[in-house]
Amino acid sequence: DLLYLIEAYFQPKLLKGKKILITAGATLEMIDPVRAITNLSSGKMGYAIAQAAYEMGADVTLVSGATALNPPNGVRNISATSAATMYQNVMQNIASQDIFIGVAAVADYSPAQTQQQKIKKSEQSLSLELSRNKDIIAEVASLPSPPFCVGFAAETENLLEYAEAKRLKKKLPLIVANLTSDAMGNDNNKVFLLDSNGTHPLEQAAKIEIARSLLTHVASML
Amino acid sequence: DLLYLIEAYFQPKLLKGKKILITAGATLEMIDPVRAITNLSSGKMGYAIAQAAYEMGADVTLVSGATALNPPNGVRNISATSAATMYQNVMQNIASQDIFIGVAAVADYSPAQTQQQKIKKSEQSLSLELSRNKDIIAEVASLPSPPFCVGFAAETENLLEYAEAKRLKKKLPLIVANLTSDAMGNDNNKVFLLDSNGTHPLEQAAKIEIARSLLTHVASML
């Protein structure tokens, strides 16, 4: 609506001249041509961050997994629906970036083999072999001169403990912690920002508001 | 648009007084609170059939799996995103139905156990145990006095052979055969209707047109 457009127009241009790469949405790891392992990420949080970053003056590249959303205006969108293609597209575009925010819920495991034809059902039970995918944000953060890396931790329990452990293990300056029940599929979210100064809780708000608060925090750390 | 509304209004009321139950969309079989096995069904074909059936005068119940679509006007919609809840909701509503059309891409297998908390990644590989789901349309077709049952076969190879085998095995008077590459996610489709009289190819067309042709064929068989 008009009010929103005015508000967006007047966002402080805190990211002017900055290049930012954001991943968003779920990945689909194909078992056969029609079946896949996926997750419940809607893409709303990542898309809100891409939109907020554009409104704050950044040059935004969005690497999108599976999502029903339309990419925000002004943003370069690259579609990459599997963990492997998402990794490739991030790595191809990472060199010139100032900031990387990994919001996509990337599958940790993929089927060890993708069948070329639809599997016919037969047995009463079967066993699906899975192998570990590359950890995109950990790979980005361990580049020789990495961009400023922001991770997301979506947990069902032990939220702050798991998120801080993930931040330290992957060597991220900042991680956003949220409960899956607050985050996934919702228009609102309730998050905590964790950095080396400690835990900064944000009030529950629309994802676009959370996105603006997060990017304001990021800009203050650059 | 207006032209569409006029066309819809003037559809022959071939299903007036008939009760029809349609399943549509994909199922989500949860591995843990955020990860799932799913498939690429968009729900478009099933929703088009529900809409066309309503326009032809039927009393329509739609049992919807995972889909990003809004249910058509005039249709009773029941949300059921797993194979197990879809089975339950179909069986609770089947007794009074004249026609059952199973369009949903119901998962053949589900994880043997759904974890209550998000699984933490650890091993380089892992094995996911799956167990067979109930075959909804086969169960409906084997009821003592079943509704007129229409199945869908989405195949990647041997289309007509697999579809006819499925029709005979599940004792369906009619099955719709389509290639996954023609069907899944698309606005158009190319299908064959298979019944005891043989194979009836339909021209490639918008899914709403396919739906009208299918229901006209069904009405002729009642």
Chai-1 contact restraints between the chains, C-beta under 6 A:
chainA,res_idxA,chainB,res_idxB,connection_type,confidence,min_distance_angstrom,max_distance_angstrom,comment,restraint_id
A,P33,B,T156,contact,1.0,0.0,6.0,A-B,restraint_1
A,P33,B,T180,contact,1.0,0.0,6.0,A-B,restraint_2
A,V34,B,N39,contact,1.0,0.0,6.0,A-B,restraint_3
A,V34,B,L40,contact,1.0,0.0,6.0,A-B,restraint_4
A,V34,B,T180,contact,1.0,0.0,6.0,A-B,restraint_5
A,R35,B,N39,contact,1.0,0.0,6.0,A-B,restraint_6
A,A36,B,T38,contact,1.0,0.0,6.0,A-B,restraint_7
A,I37,B,I37,contact,1.0,0.0,6.0,A-B,restraint_8
A,T38,B,A36,contact,1.0,0.0,6.0,A-B,restraint_9
A,T38,B,T38,contact,1.0,0.0,6.0,A-B,restraint_10
A,N39,B,V34,contact,1.0,0.0,6.0,A-B,restraint_11
A,N39,B,R35,contact,1.0,0.0,6.0,A-B,restraint_12
A,L40,B,V34,contact,1.0,0.0,6.0,A-B,restraint_13
A,A68,B,A68,contact,1.0,0.0,6.0,A-B,restraint_14
A,D108,B,K121,contact,1.0,0.0,6.0,A-B,restraint_15
A,Q117,B,T156,contact,1.0,0.0,6.0,A-B,restraint_16
A,Q117,B,E157,contact,1.0,0.0,6.0,A-B,restraint_17
A,K118,B,T156,contact,1.0,0.0,6.0,A-B,restraint_18
A,K121,B,D108,contact,1.0,0.0,6.0,A-B,restraint_19
A,Q124,B,R132,contact,1.0,0.0,6.0,A-B,restraint_20
A,S125,B,S131,contact,1.0,0.0,6.0,A-B,restraint_21
A,L126,B,L130,contact,1.0,0.0,6.0,A-B,restraint_22
A,S127,B,S127,contact,1.0,0.0,6.0,A-B,restraint_23
A,S127,B,E129,contact,1.0,0.0,6.0,A-B,restraint_24
A,L128,B,L128,contact,1.0,0.0,6.0,A-B,restraint_25
A,L128,B,L130,contact,1.0,0.0,6.0,A-B,restraint_26
A,E129,B,S127,contact,1.0,0.0,6.0,A-B,restraint_27
A,L130,B,L126,contact,1.0,0.0,6.0,A-B,restraint_28
A,L130,B,L128,contact,1.0,0.0,6.0,A-B,restraint_29
A,S131,B,S125,contact,1.0,0.0,6.0,A-B,restraint_30
A,R132,B,Q124,contact,1.0,0.0,6.0,A-B,restraint_31
A,T156,B,P33,contact,1.0,0.0,6.0,A-B,restraint_32
A,T156,B,Q117,contact,1.0,0.0,6.0,A-B,restraint_33
A,T156,B,K118,contact,1.0,0.0,6.0,A-B,restraint_34
A,E157,B,Q117,contact,1.0,0.0,6.0,A-B,restraint_35
A,T180,B,P33,contact,1.0,0.0,6.0,A-B,restraint_36
A,T180,B,V34,contact,1.0,0.0,6.0,A-B,restraint_37
